[in-house]
Amino acid sequence: MKDETSDLKLSIVSPVYGAEKIVSELVHRIVESVAKITDDFEIVLVEDGSPDDSWSVIREECNKDPRVKGVRLSRNFGQHFAITAGLEASTGEHMVVMDCDLQDSPEDIEKLYAKALEGFDIVMGAKEERNHAFHRNFFSGAFFAVFNFLSDRQKGASSYGSFSLISRKAVNAFLQYADRHRHYLMILQELGMTTAEVEVSHSNRYEGSSSYTYRKLLSHAVSGITSHSTRLLKIAIGLGVGYFFASIVGVLYLVVMFFVSGFQEGWASLMVLLLGSTGLILIAVGILGVYISNIYDQVRMRPLYLVYERLNFSSDNNSVALERVKNAEPIL
C-alpha cells in the first residue's frame, strides 16, 4: 500500500558542505541519470553551514528547476544531521542518499533502484575500491574492525558509504530515531529491514578536498562506537577484575617468598605496576565519562538541527515533513 505522504517516485538527498564548485555538476548529472528512470523525482540539497558560497549556487539551481529543492541549516550540524534533514523534507516513495563530492556516481542510481524494485527496503552501494587517501582508507578499515569487535549485534563494512537507496517505510522508521550521536549506516542496520547491496564505482573527488580532518575522523569514530555499543564498559570491568586477581596472586607470592628467602625488594616493578594500574583506571574513567557525556547530550532534548531557509517547498510539503516525524525540527 502506498504511503499517504509519498508524492514522488524518487527523491535524491545530498548534504552539501564546501561544494560551491560541485553543486551545478552534481545537479546536472543527477537529472541526466534519474531522467532515465522517471520524470517524477526531486533533488533535495541540504546546505550544512558551508563556509563557502554553496547556498548561492543551490539557489541558482532551484531557480532553474523546480524539482531542485534547497534546505539551509542555521549552522554546521554535521553530515548525518544534514542527511536526516533531507530525509525529513523528502516526499518520494524511494530516497537516494549520496554525498555531494561526486565520488559516488549518479549514474549508479539506476542500479540501486532496480535492486529496490525486487522488494528490498534498503539497498547499499558497495565499493570494490575506495578512492580516498591512504590514511582515510586505513582509518576506515581500522574503525570497522574495532567497531565489529565491540558491537553486540551490528556489523559494518568499509566498502559502504552513505550512497544508498531506502524505501519510504525505511525512511519513516529511520526518522523515529532521535539519537543525538547519529550515524546513518548504523541506524539503518538497527531497523532490521530487508537489505541488499549492489556494486558501485567510486571516483576521485570532483573538486577540492575532504573536510574530514584526523580530529574529526577520530571524534566520529569514538562517537559511533560509544553510541552503538556498551562493550567498552564491560571490557573496563574485565580489566579491573583481572587486575584484582593479579594483585591477590602477587600478595600470595610475596608471602611465600618472605618465608622462603626473606623480604623481596622490587621498587622498579612496583612502580611499573602502579603506573600500569593507574593508567587503566584513568582509561576506564575516561570511557565512563564519554558515555555520561553522550547521556547528557541526549537528555537535553535539543533539536537535532535547525532549518534557516527552504527553497522550492510548498506549504503542503512543509506540513507533511513536519507531521511525519515526532522529532520534527523547528523552523526559524
C-alpha positions as a Markdown table, in Angstrom:
| # | Residue | x | y | z |
|---|---|---|---|---|
| 1 | Met | 0.0 | 0.0 | 0.0 |
| 2 | Lys | 1.3 | 3.4 | -1.0 |
| 3 | Asp | 2.3 | 5.7 | 1.9 |
| 4 | Glu | -0.1 | 8.7 | 2.0 |
| 5 | Thr | 2.8 | 11.1 | 2.4 |
| 6 | Ser | 4.6 | 9.8 | -0.7 |
| 7 | Asp | 4.0 | 12.2 | -3.6 |
| 8 | Leu | 7.0 | 11.4 | -5.8 |
| 9 | Lys | 8.5 | 8.3 | -7.1 |
| 10 | Leu | 12.1 | 9.1 | -6.3 |
| 11 | Ser | 13.9 | 11.7 | -4.1 |
| 12 | Ile | 17.7 | 12.3 | -4.1 |
| 13 | Val | 19.1 | 13.7 | -0.9 |
| 14 | Ser | 22.6 | 15.2 | -0.7 |
| 15 | Pro | 24.2 | 17.0 | 2.2 |
| 16 | Val | 26.3 | 19.9 | 0.8 |
| 17 | Tyr | 29.4 | 21.3 | 2.5 |
| 18 | Gly | 32.3 | 23.1 | 0.8 |
| 19 | Ala | 30.9 | 22.2 | -2.6 |
| 20 | Glu | 30.4 | 25.6 | -4.3 |
| 21 | Lys | 32.1 | 24.4 | -7.5 |
| 22 | Ile | 30.5 | 21.0 | -7.5 |
| 23 | Val | 26.8 | 21.6 | -6.9 |
| 24 | Ser | 25.9 | 22.5 | -10.6 |
| 25 | Glu | 27.7 | 19.5 | -11.9 |
| 26 | Leu | 26.1 | 17.3 | -9.3 |
| 27 | Val | 22.6 | 18.5 | -10.2 |
| 28 | His | 23.3 | 18.1 | -13.9 |
| 29 | Arg | 24.4 | 14.5 | -13.6 |
| 30 | Ile | 21.6 | 13.6 | -11.3 |
| 31 | Val | 19.0 | 15.0 | -13.6 |
| 32 | Glu | 20.5 | 13.2 | -16.6 |
| 33 | Ser | 20.7 | 9.9 | -14.8 |
| 34 | Val | 17.4 | 9.9 | -12.9 |
| 35 | Ala | 15.5 | 11.0 | -16.0 |
| 36 | Lys | 16.2 | 7.6 | -17.5 |
| 37 | Ile | 14.2 | 6.1 | -14.6 |
| 38 | Thr | 11.4 | 8.5 | -14.2 |
| 39 | Asp | 10.4 | 12.2 | -14.7 |
| 40 | Asp | 8.8 | 12.1 | -11.3 |
| 41 | Phe | 11.6 | 13.0 | -9.0 |
| 42 | Glu | 13.1 | 15.7 | -6.7 |
| 43 | Ile | 16.6 | 16.6 | -5.7 |
| 44 | Val | 16.9 | 17.8 | -2.0 |
| 45 | Leu | 20.2 | 19.7 | -1.4 |
| 46 | Val | 20.9 | 20.3 | 2.3 |
| 47 | Glu | 23.4 | 23.1 | 2.9 |
| 48 | Asp | 25.1 | 22.3 | 6.2 |
| 49 | Gly | 26.6 | 25.6 | 7.2 |
| 50 | Ser | 29.1 | 25.5 | 4.4 |
| 51 | Pro | 32.0 | 28.1 | 4.7 |
| 52 | Asp | 31.9 | 28.9 | 1.0 |
| 53 | Asp | 29.1 | 30.2 | -1.2 |
| 54 | Ser | 27.4 | 26.8 | -1.8 |
| 55 | Trp | 23.9 | 28.2 | -0.8 |
| 56 | Ser | 24.0 | 30.8 | -3.6 |
| 57 | Val | 24.7 | 28.0 | -6.2 |
| 58 | Ile | 21.9 | 25.9 | -4.7 |
| 59 | Arg | 19.6 | 29.0 | -5.0 |
| 60 | Glu | 20.5 | 29.3 | -8.7 |
| 61 | Glu | 19.8 | 25.6 | -9.4 |
| 62 | Cys | 16.5 | 25.9 | -7.6 |
| 63 | Asn | 15.6 | 28.9 | -9.8 |
| 64 | Lys | 16.4 | 26.9 | -12.9 |
| 65 | Asp | 14.5 | 23.8 | -12.0 |
| 66 | Pro | 11.6 | 23.5 | -9.5 |
| 67 | Arg | 12.5 | 19.8 | -9.0 |
| 68 | Val | 15.6 | 21.0 | -7.2 |
| 69 | Lys | 14.9 | 21.9 | -3.6 |
| 70 | Gly | 17.1 | 23.6 | -1.1 |
| 71 | Val | 17.3 | 23.3 | 2.7 |
| 72 | Arg | 19.7 | 25.6 | 4.5 |
| 73 | Leu | 20.6 | 24.7 | 8.1 |
| 74 | Ser | 21.3 | 27.6 | 10.5 |
| 75 | Arg | 24.9 | 26.3 | 11.1 |
| 76 | Asn | 27.1 | 23.3 | 10.6 |
| 77 | Phe | 25.4 | 20.4 | 12.4 |
| 78 | Gly | 27.3 | 17.6 | 10.6 |
| 79 | Gln | 26.8 | 15.2 | 7.7 |
| 80 | His | 24.5 | 12.8 | 9.4 |
| 81 | Phe | 22.2 | 15.5 | 10.7 |
| 82 | Ala | 22.1 | 17.0 | 7.2 |
| 83 | Ile | 21.1 | 13.6 | 5.8 |
| 84 | Thr | 18.3 | 13.5 | 8.5 |
| 85 | Ala | 17.1 | 17.0 | 7.5 |
| 86 | Gly | 17.0 | 15.9 | 3.8 |
| 87 | Leu | 15.1 | 12.7 | 4.5 |
| 88 | Glu | 12.5 | 14.6 | 6.6 |
| 89 | Ala | 12.0 | 17.1 | 3.8 |
| 90 | Ser | 11.8 | 14.5 | 1.0 |
| 91 | Thr | 8.4 | 13.1 | -0.2 |
| 92 | Gly | 9.4 | 10.2 | -2.6 |
| 93 | Glu | 8.5 | 6.6 | -2.5 |
| 94 | His | 12.2 | 5.8 | -2.5 |
| 95 | Met | 15.1 | 8.0 | -1.3 |
| 96 | Val | 18.6 | 8.0 | -2.6 |
| 97 | Val | 21.3 | 9.4 | -0.2 |
| 98 | Met | 24.6 | 10.4 | -1.7 |
| 99 | Asp | 27.5 | 12.8 | -0.9 |
| 100 | Cys | 27.9 | 15.9 | -2.9 |
| 101 | Asp | 31.5 | 15.4 | -3.9 |
| 102 | Leu | 30.6 | 13.2 | -6.9 |
| 103 | Gln | 32.9 | 10.3 | -5.7 |
| 104 | Asp | 29.7 | 8.3 | -5.9 |
| 105 | Ser | 28.4 | 8.3 | -9.4 |
| 106 | Pro | 24.8 | 9.4 | -10.1 |
| 107 | Glu | 24.8 | 7.0 | -13.0 |
| 108 | Asp | 24.7 | 4.2 | -10.4 |
| 109 | Ile | 21.3 | 5.3 | -9.1 |
| 110 | Glu | 19.7 | 3.2 | -11.7 |
| 111 | Lys | 21.3 | 0.1 | -10.3 |
| 112 | Leu | 20.2 | 0.9 | -6.8 |
| 113 | Tyr | 16.6 | 1.5 | -7.9 |
| 114 | Ala | 16.4 | -1.7 | -10.0 |
| 115 | Lys | 17.5 | -3.7 | -7.0 |
| 116 | Ala | 15.0 | -2.0 | -4.7 |
| 117 | Leu | 12.2 | -2.9 | -7.1 |
| 118 | Glu | 13.0 | -6.6 | -6.3 |
| 119 | Gly | 11.4 | -5.9 | -2.9 |
| 120 | Phe | 14.3 | -4.5 | -0.7 |
| 121 | Asp | 13.8 | -1.7 | 1.7 |
| 122 | Ile | 17.5 | -0.8 | 1.9 |
| 123 | Val | 20.0 | -1.1 | -1.0 |
| 124 | Met | 23.6 | -0.2 | -0.2 |
| 125 | Gly | 26.2 | 0.8 | -2.7 |
| 126 | Ala | 29.2 | -1.4 | -2.2 |
| 127 | Lys | 32.6 | -0.1 | -3.4 |
| 128 | Glu | 35.2 | -2.6 | -4.5 |
| 129 | Glu | 37.8 | 0.1 | -4.1 |
| 130 | Arg | 37.5 | 3.4 | -2.3 |
| 131 | Asn | 39.4 | 6.3 | -4.0 |
| 132 | His | 40.3 | 8.0 | -0.7 |
| 133 | Ala | 43.7 | 9.0 | 0.5 |
| 134 | Phe | 45.6 | 6.1 | 2.2 |
| 135 | His | 45.0 | 7.5 | 5.7 |
| 136 | Arg | 41.3 | 7.7 | 5.1 |
| 137 | Asn | 41.1 | 4.1 | 3.8 |
| 138 | Phe | 43.3 | 2.8 | 6.7 |
| 139 | Phe | 41.3 | 4.7 | 9.3 |
| 140 | Ser | 38.0 | 3.4 | 7.8 |
| 141 | Gly | 39.2 | -0.2 | 7.9 |
| 142 | Ala | 40.5 | 0.1 | 11.4 |
| 143 | Phe | 37.3 | 1.7 | 12.6 |
| 144 | Phe | 35.1 | -1.0 | 11.3 |
| 145 | Ala | 37.4 | -3.7 | 12.6 |
| 146 | Val | 37.3 | -2.2 | 16.1 |
| 147 | Phe | 33.5 | -1.5 | 15.8 |
| 148 | Asn | 32.7 | -5.0 | 14.7 |
| 149 | Phe | 34.7 | -6.4 | 17.6 |
| 150 | Leu | 33.0 | -4.2 | 20.1 |
| 151 | Ser | 29.5 | -4.3 | 18.7 |
| 152 | Asp | 26.9 | -6.7 | 20.2 |
| 153 | Arg | 25.0 | -7.3 | 17.0 |
| 154 | Gln | 25.7 | -4.6 | 14.3 |
| 155 | Lys | 28.4 | -5.3 | 11.7 |
| 156 | Gly | 29.9 | -2.6 | 9.5 |
| 157 | Ala | 31.9 | -2.8 | 6.3 |
| 158 | Ser | 34.4 | -0.2 | 5.0 |
| 159 | Ser | 33.1 | -0.8 | 1.5 |
| 160 | Tyr | 29.9 | 1.0 | 2.4 |
| 161 | Gly | 29.5 | 4.8 | 2.4 |
| 162 | Ser | 26.3 | 6.9 | 2.6 |
| 163 | Phe | 25.4 | 6.1 | -1.0 |
| 164 | Ser | 22.2 | 4.1 | -0.7 |
| 165 | Leu | 18.6 | 3.8 | -1.6 |
| 166 | Ile | 15.9 | 3.3 | 1.0 |
| 167 | Ser | 12.1 | 2.9 | 0.9 |
| 168 | Arg | 9.6 | 5.3 | 2.4 |
| 169 | Lys | 8.9 | 2.6 | 5.1 |
| 170 | Ala | 12.6 | 2.6 | 6.0 |
| 171 | Val | 12.8 | 6.4 | 6.0 |
| 172 | Asn | 9.8 | 6.7 | 8.3 |
| 173 | Ala | 11.4 | 4.2 | 10.7 |
| 174 | Phe | 14.8 | 6.0 | 10.5 |
| 175 | Leu | 13.2 | 9.3 | 11.4 |
| 176 | Gln | 11.8 | 7.9 | 14.6 |
| 177 | Tyr | 15.4 | 7.6 | 15.9 |
| 178 | Ala | 16.2 | 10.8 | 17.9 |
| 179 | Asp | 19.8 | 9.9 | 18.7 |
| 180 | Arg | 22.0 | 12.9 | 19.2 |
| 181 | His | 25.0 | 10.9 | 18.2 |
| 182 | Arg | 23.6 | 9.6 | 15.0 |
| 183 | His | 25.3 | 7.6 | 12.3 |
| 184 | Tyr | 23.3 | 7.0 | 9.2 |
| 185 | Leu | 24.6 | 3.5 | 8.3 |
| 186 | Met | 24.4 | 2.2 | 11.9 |
| 187 | Ile | 20.8 | 3.4 | 12.3 |
| 188 | Leu | 19.9 | 1.7 | 9.0 |
| 189 | Gln | 21.2 | -1.6 | 10.5 |
| 190 | Glu | 19.2 | -1.1 | 13.6 |
| 191 | Leu | 16.0 | -1.0 | 11.5 |
| 192 | Gly | 16.2 | -4.7 | 10.7 |
| 193 | Met | 14.6 | -4.3 | 7.3 |
| 194 | Thr | 15.3 | -6.2 | 4.1 |
| 195 | Thr | 18.7 | -5.2 | 2.8 |
| 196 | Ala | 20.7 | -5.8 | -0.4 |
| 197 | Glu | 23.8 | -4.4 | -2.0 |
| 198 | Val | 25.0 | -3.6 | -5.5 |
| 199 | Glu | 28.5 | -2.9 | -6.6 |
| 200 | Val | 29.1 | 0.7 | -7.5 |
| 201 | Ser | 32.0 | 2.8 | -8.7 |
| 202 | His | 34.0 | 5.2 | -6.6 |
| 203 | Ser | 35.8 | 8.1 | -8.2 |
| 204 | Asn | 38.2 | 10.8 | -7.1 |
| 205 | Arg | 36.6 | 13.9 | -5.6 |
| 206 | Tyr | 35.3 | 16.2 | -8.4 |
| 207 | Glu | 37.0 | 19.3 | -6.8 |
| 208 | Gly | 38.7 | 20.3 | -3.6 |
| 209 | Ser | 39.5 | 18.1 | -0.6 |
| 210 | Ser | 37.5 | 16.4 | 2.1 |
| 211 | Ser | 36.6 | 18.4 | 5.2 |
| 212 | Tyr | 37.2 | 15.4 | 7.5 |
| 213 | Thr | 40.4 | 16.0 | 9.4 |
| 214 | Tyr | 42.1 | 13.5 | 11.6 |
| 215 | Arg | 40.5 | 15.1 | 14.6 |
| 216 | Lys | 37.0 | 14.9 | 13.1 |
| 217 | Leu | 37.6 | 11.3 | 12.0 |
| 218 | Leu | 38.7 | 10.3 | 15.5 |
| 219 | Ser | 35.8 | 12.1 | 17.1 |
| 220 | His | 33.4 | 10.4 | 14.6 |
| 221 | Ala | 34.8 | 7.0 | 15.4 |
| 222 | Val | 34.6 | 7.4 | 19.2 |
| 223 | Ser | 31.0 | 8.8 | 18.9 |
| 224 | Gly | 30.0 | 5.9 | 16.7 |
| 225 | Ile | 31.5 | 3.2 | 19.0 |
| 226 | Thr | 30.2 | 4.6 | 22.2 |
| 227 | Ser | 26.7 | 5.4 | 20.8 |
| 228 | His | 26.1 | 1.9 | 19.5 |
| 229 | Ser | 28.0 | -0.4 | 21.8 |
| 230 | Thr | 28.5 | -0.8 | 25.6 |
| 231 | Arg | 31.2 | -3.4 | 25.3 |
| 232 | Leu | 33.9 | -0.9 | 26.2 |
| 233 | Leu | 32.4 | -0.6 | 29.7 |
| 234 | Lys | 32.4 | -4.4 | 30.0 |
| 235 | Ile | 36.0 | -4.6 | 28.9 |
| 236 | Ala | 36.9 | -2.0 | 31.6 |
| 237 | Ile | 35.2 | -4.1 | 34.2 |
| 238 | Gly | 37.0 | -7.2 | 32.9 |
| 239 | Leu | 40.4 | -5.4 | 33.2 |
| 240 | Gly | 39.5 | -4.3 | 36.7 |
| 241 | Val | 38.6 | -7.9 | 37.8 |
| 242 | Gly | 41.8 | -9.2 | 36.1 |
| 243 | Tyr | 44.0 | -6.7 | 38.0 |
| 244 | Phe | 42.3 | -7.6 | 41.3 |
| 245 | Phe | 43.0 | -11.3 | 40.9 |
| 246 | Ala | 46.6 | -10.5 | 39.7 |
| 247 | Ser | 47.1 | -8.5 | 42.9 |
| 248 | Ile | 45.9 | -11.4 | 45.0 |
| 249 | Val | 48.4 | -13.7 | 43.2 |
| 250 | Gly | 51.1 | -11.1 | 43.9 |
| 251 | Val | 50.3 | -10.9 | 47.6 |
| 252 | Leu | 50.4 | -14.7 | 47.9 |
| 253 | Tyr | 53.7 | -14.8 | 46.0 |
| 254 | Leu | 55.3 | -12.2 | 48.4 |
| 255 | Val | 54.1 | -14.1 | 51.5 |
| 256 | Val | 55.5 | -17.3 | 50.2 |
| 257 | Met | 58.8 | -15.7 | 49.2 |
| 258 | Phe | 59.1 | -14.0 | 52.5 |
| 259 | Phe | 59.3 | -17.3 | 54.3 |
| 260 | Val | 61.5 | -18.9 | 51.6 |
| 261 | Ser | 64.2 | -16.2 | 51.1 |
| 262 | Gly | 63.2 | -13.2 | 53.2 |
| 263 | Phe | 62.0 | -9.7 | 52.2 |
| 264 | Gln | 61.9 | -9.2 | 48.4 |
| 265 | Glu | 63.0 | -5.8 | 47.1 |
| 266 | Gly | 61.4 | -4.7 | 43.9 |
| 267 | Trp | 60.7 | -1.0 | 43.8 |
| 268 | Ala | 61.1 | -0.8 | 40.0 |
| 269 | Ser | 58.5 | -3.5 | 39.3 |
| 270 | Leu | 56.2 | -1.9 | 42.0 |
| 271 | Met | 56.4 | 1.5 | 40.2 |
| 272 | Val | 55.6 | -0.2 | 36.8 |
| 273 | Leu | 52.6 | -1.9 | 38.4 |
| 274 | Leu | 51.4 | 1.3 | 40.0 |
| 275 | Leu | 51.8 | 3.2 | 36.7 |
| 276 | Gly | 50.0 | 0.5 | 34.7 |
| 277 | Ser | 47.1 | 0.1 | 37.1 |
| 278 | Thr | 46.7 | 3.9 | 37.4 |
| 279 | Gly | 46.7 | 4.2 | 33.6 |
| 280 | Leu | 44.0 | 1.6 | 33.3 |
| 281 | Ile | 41.9 | 3.3 | 36.0 |
| 282 | Leu | 42.1 | 6.6 | 34.1 |
| 283 | Ile | 41.2 | 4.9 | 30.8 |
| 284 | Ala | 38.2 | 3.3 | 32.5 |
| 285 | Val | 37.1 | 6.6 | 34.0 |
| 286 | Gly | 37.6 | 8.3 | 30.6 |
| 287 | Ile | 35.4 | 5.6 | 28.9 |
| 288 | Leu | 32.7 | 6.1 | 31.5 |
| 289 | Gly | 33.0 | 9.9 | 31.0 |
| 290 | Val | 32.3 | 9.5 | 27.3 |
| 291 | Tyr | 29.2 | 7.5 | 27.9 |
| 292 | Ile | 28.0 | 10.0 | 30.6 |
| 293 | Ser | 28.6 | 12.8 | 28.1 |
| 294 | Asn | 26.5 | 11.0 | 25.5 |
| 295 | Ile | 23.7 | 10.7 | 28.0 |
| 296 | Tyr | 23.9 | 14.4 | 28.9 |
| 297 | Asp | 23.7 | 15.3 | 25.2 |
| 298 | Gln | 20.7 | 13.1 | 24.7 |
| 299 | Val | 18.6 | 14.1 | 27.8 |
| 300 | Arg | 18.8 | 17.8 | 27.0 |
| 301 | Met | 16.4 | 17.1 | 24.2 |
| 302 | Arg | 17.6 | 19.8 | 21.9 |
| 303 | Pro | 16.5 | 19.8 | 18.3 |
| 304 | Leu | 18.7 | 17.7 | 16.0 |
| 305 | Tyr | 19.1 | 20.6 | 13.7 |
| 306 | Leu | 17.6 | 24.0 | 12.8 |
| 307 | Val | 16.4 | 25.0 | 9.3 |
| 308 | Tyr | 17.1 | 28.6 | 8.4 |
| 309 | Glu | 15.6 | 28.6 | 4.9 |
| 310 | Arg | 13.8 | 26.4 | 2.4 |
| 311 | Leu | 13.6 | 26.8 | -1.4 |
| 312 | Asn | 11.0 | 25.3 | -3.8 |
| 313 | Phe | 9.0 | 23.8 | -1.0 |
| 314 | Ser | 5.2 | 24.4 | -0.9 |
| 315 | Ser | 3.4 | 24.8 | 2.4 |
| 316 | Asp | 1.9 | 21.3 | 1.9 |
| 317 | Asn | 5.4 | 19.9 | 1.6 |
| 318 | Asn | 6.5 | 21.6 | 4.8 |
| 319 | Ser | 3.5 | 20.4 | 6.8 |
| 320 | Val | 3.9 | 16.8 | 5.5 |
| 321 | Ala | 7.6 | 16.8 | 6.6 |
| 322 | Leu | 6.8 | 18.3 | 10.0 |
| 323 | Glu | 3.9 | 16.0 | 10.8 |
| 324 | Arg | 5.6 | 12.8 | 9.6 |
| 325 | Val | 8.1 | 12.7 | 12.4 |
| 326 | Lys | 7.8 | 13.1 | 16.2 |
| 327 | Asn | 11.1 | 14.9 | 16.5 |
| 328 | Ala | 10.4 | 17.5 | 13.7 |
| 329 | Glu | 12.8 | 20.4 | 13.7 |
| 330 | Pro | 11.8 | 24.0 | 14.5 |
| 331 | Ile | 11.7 | 26.3 | 11.6 |
| 332 | Leu | 13.4 | 29.6 | 12.2 |
